[in-house]
Amino acid sequence: MTGLRERQKADRTGRILDAASRLFRTQGYDAVRIEDIAAAAEVSAGTCYNYFSTKGDLLLAIVSMEVEEVVEAGRALVTAPPPDTAKALGSLIRLYYDHSLHYLSKEMWRKAMAFSIEAPDTPFSRHYTELDAKLSAQVCELIAALQKRGLARPDLDPAVLGQIVFNTLNQMFIEFVKADAMALTDLHRMNDAQTESLAALIAA
């Protein structure tokens, strides 16, 4: 019975998040009400509020879902990276960028970033920062893996270097999110240029 309840809860949660993501992307975050999401997910408004107290909670859950999926996808690349420093770094970052608009629009990312900056002591901001840290840690793991394979300089601290690489890719992503006219292909071109230069500095 407990297993059935857990499956039902997971199903309702998935439907709510799917509906919220779809409505936020198509109608805009500010225009959507919790009641609209509940109707689209075919659950009562009370059920929706029981799972997510505010739209901000829903937005954070969607961001978390996106990051968890992309980190899981990145594990295979970290375990067996391409035998080229630039290609390995570029492939991981491209994976992050390509998945970034799967659940979220640029407007949703701007909202999430703004919430995190405006209220740094809130659970939302702390969780958002933790998600960033997961991505940063995976970049560090990739650099350590490249070092073990003799593809990156052994004298460099992978934790420090990974943070530098992550900060660079994150700043480019922020610029991408800020500019509605900027396409994903533009972001990839920027990333490729930066990655080539970084790889030249760290390659063994």
Secondary structure by P-SEA (a helix, b strand, c coil): caaaaaaaaaaaaaaaaaaaaaaaaacccccccaaaaaaaacccaaaaaaacccaaaaaaaaaaaaaaaaaaaaccccccccccaaaaaaaaaaaaaaaccccccaaaaaaaaaaaaaccccaaaaaaaaaaaaaaaaaaaaaaaaaaaccccccccaaaaaaaaaaaaaaaaaaaaacccccaaaaaaaaaaaaaaaaaaccc
